[in-house]
Amino acid sequence: KNSPGYAGHNFLGLKVFNHPSHVSSPALQAHGHSKSAMARSCCAVLDHAPLGSFRKRFFPDAPTQCPECHVLQDRAHVLLKCKRYRRWWELRGEFEFLQRMSAYCDLNGFLTVNESAFSFADAPSTDA
């Protein structure tokens, strides 16, 4: 279960913290013991958030575009490009994000500053 292949190909392999758990003390401490922040962190790491990319895989008839930018709303778009969110880095892709030792802290900070990121509140709209 601890092999890299077990994590799946959508797992966000953060260098500092590779195995999120909703019960591990360090993980909950990093999120201020907030269950909702921990849940959004897990959604981001596991790429199992209510994003367009998730819907494209599991609900192909559901909306997939970012309501702000009108492109596929995927994890990379949310973390790196979407105009809806505040971030303090300028990177080209997830790989570049992951190469930094501060990636885990940056993800936690990003989720703190952007309280709706990786939540149902920011999912692509079903309204026409």
Stockholm file with secondary structure:
# STOCKHOLM 1.0

chainA/1-128         KNSPGYAGHNFLGLKVFNHPSHVSSPALQAHGHSKSAMARSCCAVLDHAPLGSFRKRFFPDAPTQCPECHVLQDRAHVLLKCKRYRRWWELRGEFEFLQRMSAYCDLNGFLTVNESAFSFADAPSTDA
#=GR chainA/1-128 SS CCSGGGGCTTCCCCSSCCCCCTTCHHHHHHTTTCHHHHHHHHHHHHTCSSSHHHHHHHCTTSCCBCTTTCSBCCHHIIIIICTTSCCSCCCSSHHHHHTSTTHHHHHHHHHHHSTTTTSGGGSCCCCC
#=GC SS_cons         CCSGGGGCTTCCCCSSCCCCCTTCHHHHHHTTTCHHHHHHHHHHHHTCSSSHHHHHHHCTTSCCBCTTTCSBCCHHIIIIICTTSCCSCCCSSHHHHHTSTTHHHHHHHHHHHSTTTTSGGGSCCCCC
//
